[in-house]
Amino acid sequence: MTEIVVDTDVENRLRSGALKRRLLTLSKGIVILTIRDPDITTIGDMNLTEERVREAPFVGCKSILRVDLKGCTKLISVGNFAFWNCSSLTSLVLPDCLTQVGRLAFGKCSSLTSVVLPNSLTQLNDGAFAGSSSLTSVVLPDSLTQLGDGAFGACSSLTSVVMSYSLTSVGTGAFQDCPSLTSVVLPDSLTQLGDAAFSQCTSLTSVVLPDCLTQVGRLAFGKCSSLTSVVLPDSAELGDDVFDECDALLQKATLAGFDSVEPYLRDRYMSITLRKLVLRLLRKYNKAVNNADGTEVEKHATALALFPADNTGSLEIGIFLQKMNISGGDGVIGLVGYILKFV
């Protein structure tokens, strides 16, 4: 095992490639690399293009086993391709001041099993951890608002993801081809879900889409062949073939008498919403019964009289009366029918 500590002339050693050249001469998986420059703000280049990928500071350094950047107390970004294809890298310590992780910065780090992202992080760029095939779990910090395209694409061992409460958009293919991912709960802040965001997550069985979601991209859950449980908000604009080749879900929709998946999911969403509605109204109704005087029949009559028969009341009560009438009968009979049907 070799420990390399870099705390002097860091920027020049990174820019000149001197440190990388040394690392490339060493055997696989033997280096513990510690960088502790209190003044450095960037490792690598956030504007580095694919044509210049070889200029990235640690690209292809298979000798690196562990990286500790905690001592870089002003570090705000890890640049594009910075640690790309460091295939022996197993663990990573990032400083609390980091705000950006560049494109493919830790892509193809195939031995990386876990990573703790700092609470200062606001942006994970495209493919930041793509192809990190040993990564099993990810916790996205609450500071994160945007997740780049393919950020965790092809992370074949990824089983669980804890989303940021502030996340507003998930990029195209962000979790595409993560076959070990079994469930996901998206945050209430999310408004956009990109094309193929969870495509080919073949072990994904359930997903809850938040009420504020307005756009679900094309093939967002395409080829999620094990998906059986979805809560879909009525407000979301669905792209083409959102649930394409979701065989288990399609089978459930067919058994329920629907020709396609989306109407079935919207029906399920409305049923869940109505269950919540009737429970709220039932609590109001029971309270009214308990507060009324007279016989049981008179108490129920008094309670029902509190729910207006026209549309001037609240929307909840309007829906309640409409569904109660559809369920058959009036008064208590209709109420019981409604409860039995939707609760």
WOFENMO-V184417 format. One record per residue. N is the residue number from 1. RES is the residue in one letter. PHI is phi in whole degrees, -180 to 180 (* if undefined). Layout:
n->N res->RES phi->PHI
n->N res->RES phi->PHI
//
This chain:
n->1 res->M phi->*
n->2 res->T phi->-123
n->3 res->E phi->-104
n->4 res->I phi->-116
n->5 res->V phi->-110
n->6 res->V phi->-116
n->7 res->D phi->-136
n->8 res->T phi->-134
n->9 res->D phi->52
n->10 res->V phi->-63
n->11 res->E phi->-60
n->12 res->N phi->-66
n->13 res->R phi->-68
n->14 res->L phi->-75
n->15 res->R phi->-66
n->16 res->S phi->-77
n->17 res->G phi->84
n->18 res->A phi->-63
n->19 res->L phi->-67
n->20 res->K phi->-63
n->21 res->R phi->-60
n->22 res->R phi->-66
n->23 res->L phi->-63
n->24 res->L phi->-69
n->25 res->T phi->-88
n->26 res->L phi->-95
n->27 res->S phi->-71
n->28 res->K phi->-65
n->29 res->G phi->61
n->30 res->I phi->-120
n->31 res->V phi->-105
n->32 res->I phi->-100
n->33 res->L phi->-102
n->34 res->T phi->-119
n->35 res->I phi->-114
n->36 res->R phi->-137
n->37 res->D phi->-97
n->38 res->P phi->-73
n->39 res->D phi->-112
n->40 res->I phi->-69
n->41 res->T phi->-109
n->42 res->T phi->-140
n->43 res->I phi->-108
n->44 res->G phi->91
n->45 res->D phi->-132
n->46 res->M phi->-71
n->47 res->N phi->-108
n->48 res->L phi->-65
n->49 res->T phi->-100
n->50 res->E phi->-60
n->51 res->E phi->-64
n->52 res->R phi->-115
n->53 res->V phi->-58
n->54 res->R phi->-65
n->55 res->E phi->-81
n->56 res->A phi->-61
n->57 res->P phi->-63
n->58 res->F phi->-130
n->59 res->V phi->-58
n->60 res->G phi->72
n->61 res->C phi->-82
n->62 res->K phi->-76
n->63 res->S phi->-78
n->64 res->I phi->-76
n->65 res->L phi->-97
n->66 res->R phi->-138
n->67 res->V phi->-128
n->68 res->D phi->-126
n->69 res->L phi->-110
n->70 res->K phi->-59
n->71 res->G phi->-77
n->72 res->C phi->-88
n->73 res->T phi->-76
n->74 res->K phi->-118
n->75 res->L phi->-70
n->76 res->I phi->-111
n->77 res->S phi->-148
n->78 res->V phi->-109
n->79 res->G phi->-72
n->80 res->N phi->-58
n->81 res->F phi->63
n->82 res->A phi->-52
n->83 res->F phi->-120
n->84 res->W phi->-61
n->85 res->N phi->63
n->86 res->C phi->-85
n->87 res->S phi->-73
n->88 res->S phi->-98
n->89 res->L phi->-66
n->90 res->T phi->-107
n->91 res->S phi->-145
n->92 res->L phi->-146
n->93 res->V phi->-116
n->94 res->L phi->-107
n->95 res->P phi->-76
n->96 res->D phi->-70
n->97 res->C phi->-93
n->98 res->L phi->-66
n->99 res->T phi->-113
n->100 res->Q phi->-135
n->101 res->V phi->-118
n->102 res->G phi->-73
n->103 res->R phi->-61
n->104 res->L phi->53
n->105 res->A phi->-57
n->106 res->F phi->-123
n->107 res->G phi->-66
n->108 res->K phi->59
n->109 res->C phi->-85
n->110 res->S phi->-72
n->111 res->S phi->-103
n->112 res->L phi->-71
n->113 res->T phi->-99
n->114 res->S phi->-155
n->115 res->V phi->-149
n->116 res->V phi->-106
n->117 res->L phi->-89
n->118 res->P phi->-70
n->119 res->N phi->-70
n->120 res->S phi->-83
n->121 res->L phi->-69
n->122 res->T phi->-115
n->123 res->Q phi->-144
n->124 res->L phi->-110
n->125 res->N phi->-81
n->126 res->D phi->-54
n->127 res->G phi->65
n->128 res->A phi->-50
n->129 res->F phi->-125
n->130 res->A phi->-60
n->131 res->G phi->76
n->132 res->S phi->-82
n->133 res->S phi->-74
n->134 res->S phi->-101
n->135 res->L phi->-68
n->136 res->T phi->-103
n->137 res->S phi->-148
n->138 res->V phi->-140
n->139 res->V phi->-116
n->140 res->L phi->-88
n->141 res->P phi->-67
n->142 res->D phi->-66
n->143 res->S phi->-74
n->144 res->L phi->-75
n->145 res->T phi->-110
n->146 res->Q phi->-135
n->147 res->L phi->-114
n->148 res->G phi->-69
n->149 res->D phi->-59
n->150 res->G phi->61
n->151 res->A phi->-54
n->152 res->F phi->-124
n->153 res->G phi->-62
n->154 res->A phi->59
n->155 res->C phi->-90
n->156 res->S phi->-70
n->157 res->S phi->-101
n->158 res->L phi->-67
n->159 res->T phi->-109
n->160 res->S phi->-144
n->161 res->V phi->-135
n->162 res->V phi->-104
n->163 res->M phi->-83
n->164 res->S phi->-71
n->165 res->Y phi->-70
n->166 res->S phi->-102
n->167 res->L phi->-65
n->168 res->T phi->-108
n->169 res->S phi->-144
n->170 res->V phi->-115
n->171 res->G phi->-71
n->172 res->T phi->-56
n->173 res->G phi->62
n->174 res->A phi->-55
n->175 res->F phi->-124
n->176 res->Q phi->-64
n->177 res->D phi->59
n->178 res->C phi->-112
n->179 res->P phi->-70
n->180 res->S phi->-96
n->181 res->L phi->-71
n->182 res->T phi->-104
n->183 res->S phi->-155
n->184 res->V phi->-150
n->185 res->V phi->-117
n->186 res->L phi->-88
n->187 res->P phi->-72
n->188 res->D phi->-65
n->189 res->S phi->-78
n->190 res->L phi->-71
n->191 res->T phi->-116
n->192 res->Q phi->-132
n->193 res->L phi->-122
n->194 res->G phi->-72
n->195 res->D phi->-55
n->196 res->A phi->55
n->197 res->A phi->-55
n->198 res->F phi->-122
n->199 res->S phi->-60
n->200 res->Q phi->65
n->201 res->C phi->-87
n->202 res->T phi->-73
n->203 res->S phi->-102
n->204 res->L phi->-67
n->205 res->T phi->-107
n->206 res->S phi->-147
n->207 res->V phi->-153
n->208 res->V phi->-117
n->209 res->L phi->-96
n->210 res->P phi->-69
n->211 res->D phi->-62
n->212 res->C phi->-82
n->213 res->L phi->-66
n->214 res->T phi->-110
n->215 res->Q phi->-140
n->216 res->V phi->-117
n->217 res->G phi->-71
n->218 res->R phi->-59
n->219 res->L phi->58
n->220 res->A phi->-54
n->221 res->F phi->-123
n->222 res->G phi->-61
n->223 res->K phi->61
n->224 res->C phi->-87
n->225 res->S phi->-69
n->226 res->S phi->-100
n->227 res->L phi->-67
n->228 res->T phi->-124
n->229 res->S phi->-127
n->230 res->V phi->-138
n->231 res->V phi->-109
n->232 res->L phi->-117
n->233 res->P phi->-71
n->234 res->D phi->-70
n->235 res->S phi->-79
n->236 res->A phi->-75
n->237 res->E phi->-90
n->238 res->L phi->-94
n->239 res->G phi->-76
n->240 res->D phi->-68
n->241 res->D phi->52
n->242 res->V phi->-54
n->243 res->F phi->-113
n->244 res->D phi->-63
n->245 res->E phi->59
n->246 res->C phi->-91
n->247 res->D phi->-61
n->248 res->A phi->-66
n->249 res->L phi->-69
n->250 res->L phi->-63
n->251 res->Q phi->-64
n->252 res->K phi->-65
n->253 res->A phi->-64
n->254 res->T phi->-64
n->255 res->L phi->-64
n->256 res->A phi->-83
n->257 res->G phi->91
n->258 res->F phi->-108
n->259 res->D phi->-77
n->260 res->S phi->-141
n->261 res->V phi->-73
n->262 res->E phi->-60
n->263 res->P phi->-61
n->264 res->Y phi->-63
n->265 res->L phi->-67
n->266 res->R phi->-65
n->267 res->D phi->-64
n->268 res->R phi->-65
n->269 res->Y phi->-62
n->270 res->M phi->-64
n->271 res->S phi->-63
n->272 res->I phi->-64
n->273 res->T phi->-62
n->274 res->L phi->-68
n->275 res->R phi->-61
n->276 res->K phi->-61
n->277 res->L phi->-63
n->278 res->V phi->-67
n->279 res->L phi->-67
n->280 res->R phi->-64
n->281 res->L phi->-68
n->282 res->L phi->-65
n->283 res->R phi->-63
n->284 res->K phi->-62
n->285 res->Y phi->-64
n->286 res->N phi->-63
n->287 res->K phi->-64
n->288 res->A phi->-65
n->289 res->V phi->-62
n->290 res->N phi->-64
n->291 res->N phi->-85
n->292 res->A phi->-83
n->293 res->D phi->-109
n->294 res->G phi->104
n->295 res->T phi->-70
n->296 res->E phi->-60
n->297 res->V phi->-62
n->298 res->E phi->-65
n->299 res->K phi->-62
n->300 res->H phi->-67
n->301 res->A phi->-63
n->302 res->T phi->-64
n->303 res->A phi->-63
n->304 res->L phi->-65
n->305 res->A phi->-67
n->306 res->L phi->-74
n->307 res->F phi->-95
n->308 res->P phi->-63
n->309 res->A phi->-86
n->310 res->D phi->-105
n->311 res->N phi->-93
n->312 res->T phi->-81
n->313 res->G phi->-79
n->314 res->S phi->-69
n->315 res->L phi->-60
n->316 res->E phi->-56
n->317 res->I phi->-70
n->318 res->G phi->-61
n->319 res->I phi->-64
n->320 res->F phi->-57
n->321 res->L phi->-66
n->322 res->Q phi->-61
n->323 res->K phi->-69
n->324 res->M phi->-63
n->325 res->N phi->-67
n->326 res->I phi->-62
n->327 res->S phi->-69
n->328 res->G phi->108
n->329 res->G phi->85
n->330 res->D phi->-126
n->331 res->G phi->60
n->332 res->V phi->-63
n->333 res->I phi->-61
n->334 res->G phi->-64
n->335 res->L phi->-62
n->336 res->V phi->-63
n->337 res->G phi->-61
n->338 res->Y phi->-64
n->339 res->I phi->-63
n->340 res->L phi->-64
n->341 res->K phi->-78
n->342 res->F phi->-115
n->343 res->V phi->-101
//
